[in-house]
Amino acid sequence: MNDRYDSGYDGDQQYEIVGYDEHGRPVYQQVPPPQQQYQQQVQPGEQPYDPYAQQAPRTQGYEGYGYDPYATGQQQPAPSYDPYGAGNPATGYDPYGAGNPATGYDPYGQAAGGGQEPGAAEQATPVARTAQAEQTAFVPQQGGPVEDDGPQAQGGPQDPGERDYSTQQFAFVEQPDGDSEDVIDWLNFTENRTERREEAKRRARGRAIAMVVVLALVAVGGVGYLWYAGKLPGTSSSDTTAGGAAGAAAQKRDVVVVHLHNTKKGGTSTVLLVDNATTKQGSTVLLPNSLALTDDDGSTTTLAKSVDDDGSSGTRDALDTVLGTDIEGTWRLDTPYLQNLVELVGNIDIDTNADVPDPDATKKGTAPLVKKGEGQTLSGKMAVAYATYLASGETQDAQLERFGQVMQGVLRKLSSDAQAATVTVQTLAQILDPSLTDKDLGSFLARLADLAKGGDYKTALLPVQGDGTLSAQAASTVVKAVLGGTAKSPEKDAAVRVSVQNATGDKGDTEKARVVLLNGGFTFLEAGTADAARATSQVTYADAADKENATEAAKTLGLPTSSVKKGTVTSNADVSVILGQDYEPAS
């Protein structure tokens, strides 16, 4: 509290406990030296103070406030609490300066104002007053009586409206000062700065999470695009690993070969209809007539010649050998039956890429039967004319693509119900190949019709090189991916290689000669166009063993045998042909 312990202590002096205050703290008074004699007049009936009196035996220990530290034999009575200075003559403890005649203890020097009788104070000798002043008790390390110039300290009267308080009755009270606002401002600043830091951390975490999400989406999108484009390792169409081949071969496919016979102009067109039950994908594979096949006797032939000579069974087996597929049946579709099929499904809608003249027109300048454009509706007759049309200067691949468009248009209009599709096939009244019944064909076409209507249908051309063999591109993009097979072309030297140079003056004659030679089983090699036209054609051979092959090539092209001569040929050909103006291509 506010007690002072900074004065009144001398190490050469001794103190004794004379009592305790209301807080339980001991109260000391000075012990006089043994050699000092106090001369004090004792009033009659008053017991003189004997600090060294003999101690009487005690039967009890510490008894609260009655504890006698010097064992005088007399137990001190417990003091009663008198906070307002009435005084307690039993203990001599007077906290508020009333004075105690028994002990003479006056801690604040107010003995002159009360506590003793006036007569006793006046009768004391000067020596006694000096001894009494020396016996005034001081607490070690506690300041002496605080001097007060007020009226009470001087023994004067006290204002009845004011109370005399001692330091024991006060406690510390925190007093507000001018720094409190600064402290509050500092606490607010610290709190706000902490909140700003936490908010910055939260925003940083939010930005980090957002960035991670964006990067993840970009990565997923990039991987998806690469997968869709076939650029991921192991997913590319050019990937020829054993795992990819095994996966493609393990898919379940149904394959039917379709031969379109042009009953008016001659010639055939061949496509494969594929139903992939594993991937739920339908396809039409266009097979060029120049595709090199192996005949039953091991000789090399072309697809067109095989269809004419070997029929459906021999051609189907040859295709299985070259493409590594398992063709289930052959569907021969003559042009009149194609016309009836289109009529039965209710015409077809396709995007045409050329104006097709009416084959029955007798006058020039007649409007085309089929007009070029998108979303053209074709009847049966128009569909046949478009599927078999080959413009001047076009290759046979262009005609094959038109035939593929017609077949896909028919599938989109055909019923997806197997029974209804079977009725349509039966209505055609065709004599089908023994390998394929009308019910099997109807069910197969119904499944393809369902895929075509759903957009899960595509058309692919089988790339064939000039000699009729399959390229690496064809082996990977079509044979393996679509057909699930392995390409195995015949040896290049198996067919007679014929080089053709055009000297007729008509560039379209080169393509016509190529088609004729390929259909005849020869390997076509283009030798370009001559600088000047010549009147007659010439067929030459270098080896006598090739004379017969040269004669056969001349007959295939419609040239006279007299044009065959021994001479110089190109390095990579067995027979060389120079087409003159006497060459008349087949219509």
Summary of the structure (lengths in Angstrom):
residues: 587
radius of gyration: 65.2
end to end distance: 132.4
largest distance: 187.2
contacts: 1655
relative contact order: 0.07
helix: 35%
strand: 16%
